[in-house]
Amino acid sequence: MSQRTTFLMPGTSQLRARAAVLALGLGASAAVGAGVAVAADARANAVALPESAAAAVQQQAAAQAKAATAAQTKSKAAAKKAAAGKAAKPSAAKTAASWVDPVKKYKLSASFAQAGNLWSSTHSGQDFAVSSGTQVFATHGGTVVKAGGNGAGDGPAYGNAVVIKHSNGTYSQYAHLSRVHVKAGQAVKTGQRIALSGNTGNSSGPHLHFEIRTTPNYGTAVDPVAFLRTKGVRL
């Protein structure tokens, strides 16, 4: 049998390896070239899109800014309204408390202008039936112009009494007191204790005789209940 002898040229394997590497390199170059082309296309598209994209972003930013401004305006308006409400409440409370009842826990008894044998003509004030020693309060702030026995100068029928002058030109009088805690010339505040109720003077039992006058003296009294109601006091 004949044998076929194959002769290899020295370095043939090396040449083949180099050829393979070259081919692989060319393929890689082609792939890289394709990638570069794709990237170039992407950059081209990126350059072409910003104008519309920027417009959309600007529109969105403008809408957000407008919404934020509207919310801020609404918040400021709500805060202003709340502050105005808070400022109004103390003012209303102050007005309601500017005049008060002269005594607490009472019953109304003899009324203004009521006829009877206890008075020379008709009753000059409003009586508040309370026990002796009940605290008597200034129905409104002012200055004491009369205080003491003998009706504080208006006669013994009133017993111990106090007269206070108020800034609106009216006077309040408190009579039949068991004890007086103020003196003429003293400034008093609304609701300040000025005396204790009693049964002094021309009195048929413990009570407070209360008057509203247009002068400090007897004979100028007006209906005290009607007057206090105009000041927000409900008797």
C-alpha positions as CSV (number, residue, x, y, z in Angstrom):
1,M,0.0,0.0,0.0
2,S,1.2,3.3,-0.9
3,Q,1.3,6.0,1.7
4,R,0.5,9.6,1.1
5,T,2.9,11.8,2.8
6,T,1.7,15.3,3.7
7,F,4.3,17.9,3.9
8,L,3.6,21.0,5.9
9,M,5.5,24.1,5.3
10,P,7.1,25.4,8.3
11,G,5.1,28.2,9.9
12,T,1.8,27.3,8.2
13,S,0.0,27.0,11.5
14,Q,1.2,30.4,12.6
15,L,0.0,31.9,9.3
16,R,-3.4,30.5,9.7
17,A,-3.6,31.8,13.3
18,R,-2.6,35.2,12.2
19,A,-5.2,35.2,9.4
20,A,-7.9,34.2,11.9
21,V,-6.9,37.0,14.2
22,L,-7.0,39.4,11.4
23,A,-10.4,38.3,10.3
24,L,-11.6,38.6,13.9
25,G,-10.1,42.1,14.1
26,L,-11.9,43.1,10.9
27,G,-15.2,41.8,12.3
28,A,-14.7,43.7,15.5
29,S,-13.8,46.8,13.6
30,A,-17.0,46.5,11.6
31,A,-19.0,46.0,14.8
32,V,-17.4,49.0,16.4
33,G,-18.1,50.9,13.2
34,A,-21.7,49.9,13.3
35,G,-21.9,50.9,17.0
36,V,-20.4,54.3,16.2
37,A,-22.9,54.8,13.5
38,V,-25.8,53.9,15.8
39,A,-24.4,56.3,18.4
40,A,-24.1,59.0,15.7
41,D,-27.7,58.4,14.7
42,A,-28.7,58.7,18.4
43,R,-26.8,61.9,18.8
44,A,-28.4,63.2,15.6
45,N,-31.9,62.4,17.0
46,A,-31.0,63.9,20.3
47,V,-30.1,67.1,18.6
48,A,-33.3,67.1,16.6
49,L,-35.6,66.5,19.7
50,P,-34.7,69.1,22.4
51,E,-36.7,71.9,20.8
52,S,-40.1,70.1,21.4
53,A,-38.9,68.5,24.6
54,A,-37.8,71.8,26.0
55,A,-41.1,73.4,25.2
56,A,-42.9,70.6,27.0
57,V,-40.7,71.0,30.0
58,Q,-41.2,74.8,30.0
59,Q,-44.9,74.3,29.8
60,Q,-44.9,71.9,32.7
61,A,-42.7,74.2,34.8
62,A,-45.0,77.2,34.1
63,A,-48.0,75.1,35.1
64,Q,-46.3,74.1,38.3
65,A,-45.3,77.6,39.1
66,K,-48.8,78.9,38.5
67,A,-50.3,76.2,40.8
68,A,-47.7,77.0,43.5
69,T,-48.6,80.7,43.3
70,A,-52.3,80.0,43.5
71,A,-51.8,77.7,46.5
72,Q,-49.6,80.4,48.2
73,T,-52.2,83.1,47.6
74,K,-55.0,80.8,48.9
75,S,-52.9,80.0,52.0
76,K,-52.3,83.7,52.7
77,A,-55.9,84.5,52.3
78,A,-56.9,81.7,54.8
79,A,-54.3,82.9,57.3
80,K,-55.5,86.5,57.0
81,K,-59.1,85.4,57.5
82,A,-58.2,83.3,60.6
83,A,-56.2,86.2,62.0
84,A,-59.2,88.6,61.5
85,G,-61.5,86.1,63.2
86,K,-59.2,85.8,66.2
87,A,-58.9,89.6,66.4
88,A,-62.7,90.0,66.3
89,K,-63.4,87.5,69.1
90,P,-61.7,89.4,72.0
91,S,-63.4,92.6,70.8
92,A,-66.8,91.0,71.0
93,A,-66.1,89.5,74.4
94,K,-64.9,92.9,75.7
95,T,-68.1,94.6,74.5
96,A,-70.3,91.9,76.1
97,A,-68.5,92.3,79.4
98,S,-68.4,96.1,79.5
99,W,-71.6,96.2,81.7
100,V,-72.5,93.5,84.3
101,D,-75.1,92.6,86.8
102,P,-74.6,94.4,90.2
103,V,-75.1,91.1,92.1
104,K,-75.1,87.4,91.3
105,K,-77.8,84.7,91.9
106,Y,-80.7,87.1,92.6
107,K,-84.4,87.4,92.1
108,L,-85.9,90.6,90.8
109,S,-88.4,92.1,93.3
110,A,-89.8,95.6,93.3
111,S,-89.4,97.2,89.8
112,F,-88.8,100.7,88.5
113,A,-91.8,103.1,88.8
114,Q,-93.8,100.6,90.9
115,A,-96.3,102.2,93.2
116,G,-96.4,101.4,97.0
117,N,-96.5,102.8,100.5
118,L,-92.8,102.3,101.0
119,W,-91.9,105.2,98.6
120,S,-93.0,108.8,98.6
121,S,-94.1,108.5,95.0
122,T,-93.1,105.5,93.0
123,H,-90.1,103.2,93.2
124,S,-87.0,104.9,91.8
125,G,-85.0,101.8,90.9
126,Q,-84.9,98.0,90.6
127,D,-84.6,95.8,93.7
128,F,-82.5,92.6,93.6
129,A,-83.6,90.1,96.3
130,V,-80.4,88.7,97.9
131,S,-79.3,87.8,101.4
132,S,-77.3,90.2,103.6
133,G,-73.6,90.1,102.9
134,T,-73.9,89.3,99.2
135,Q,-71.1,90.9,97.2
136,V,-72.1,94.0,95.2
137,F,-70.2,94.8,92.0
138,A,-69.7,98.0,90.0
139,T,-71.9,97.4,87.0
140,H,-69.5,99.5,84.9
141,G,-66.1,101.1,85.4
142,G,-66.0,104.7,86.6
143,T,-65.3,107.0,89.6
144,V,-67.0,106.9,93.0
145,V,-68.7,110.2,93.6
146,K,-70.7,109.3,96.7
147,A,-70.2,106.7,99.4
148,G,-71.4,106.2,103.0
149,G,-74.4,106.4,105.3
150,N,-77.5,108.6,105.0
151,G,-77.9,107.4,101.4
152,A,-74.4,108.9,100.6
153,G,-76.2,112.3,100.9
154,D,-79.5,111.3,99.3
155,G,-81.3,110.7,102.6
156,P,-81.7,108.1,105.3
157,A,-84.3,106.0,103.3
158,Y,-81.4,104.6,101.2
159,G,-79.3,103.5,104.2
160,N,-75.7,103.0,103.3
161,A,-75.1,103.7,99.6
162,V,-72.6,104.2,96.8
163,V,-72.9,106.3,93.6
164,I,-70.5,105.8,90.6
165,K,-70.1,108.2,87.7
166,H,-69.5,106.5,84.3
167,S,-67.8,107.8,81.2
168,N,-71.0,107.9,79.2
169,G,-72.5,110.6,81.5
170,T,-74.7,108.2,83.5
171,Y,-74.5,107.3,87.2
172,S,-75.2,104.0,89.0
173,Q,-76.5,103.9,92.6
174,Y,-76.4,101.0,95.1
175,A,-78.3,101.2,98.3
176,H,-79.4,99.5,101.6
177,L,-75.8,98.2,101.9
178,S,-74.5,96.5,105.0
179,R,-70.9,97.5,104.3
180,V,-69.2,99.9,101.9
181,H,-65.7,99.0,100.5
182,V,-65.0,102.2,98.4
183,K,-64.8,105.9,99.0
184,A,-65.5,109.1,97.0
185,G,-62.9,109.8,94.4
186,Q,-61.8,106.2,93.9
187,A,-61.7,104.7,90.4
188,V,-63.3,101.3,90.0
189,K,-63.4,98.7,87.2
190,T,-66.3,96.9,85.7
191,G,-67.2,94.0,88.0
192,Q,-65.1,95.2,90.9
193,R,-66.5,94.5,94.4
194,I,-67.6,97.8,96.0
195,A,-69.9,96.7,98.9
196,L,-72.0,94.0,100.6
197,S,-75.7,94.0,100.4
198,G,-77.8,94.6,103.5
199,N,-81.1,95.9,105.0
200,T,-80.2,99.4,106.0
201,G,-82.5,102.4,105.6
202,N,-86.1,102.2,104.6
203,S,-86.1,98.5,103.7
204,S,-88.6,95.7,104.3
205,G,-85.9,92.9,104.0
206,P,-82.4,92.2,102.7
207,H,-81.9,93.3,99.1
208,L,-80.0,95.6,96.8
209,H,-81.6,98.7,95.6
210,F,-80.1,99.7,92.2
211,E,-80.6,102.8,90.2
212,I,-79.3,104.4,86.9
213,R,-79.4,108.2,87.0
214,T,-78.6,111.0,84.7
215,T,-77.0,113.0,87.6
216,P,-75.5,111.8,90.9
217,N,-78.6,113.0,92.8
218,Y,-82.0,111.6,93.7
219,G,-84.8,112.4,91.3
220,T,-83.0,111.7,88.0
221,A,-83.4,107.9,87.8
222,V,-84.3,106.1,84.6
223,D,-85.5,102.4,84.2
224,P,-82.3,100.5,85.1
225,V,-83.5,97.2,83.6
226,A,-84.2,98.7,80.2
227,F,-80.9,100.6,80.3
228,L,-78.8,97.5,81.1
229,R,-80.5,95.6,78.4
230,T,-79.3,98.1,75.9
231,K,-75.8,97.3,77.2
232,G,-76.2,93.6,76.6
233,V,-77.1,92.7,80.2
234,R,-80.1,90.3,80.5
235,L,-81.7,90.5,83.9
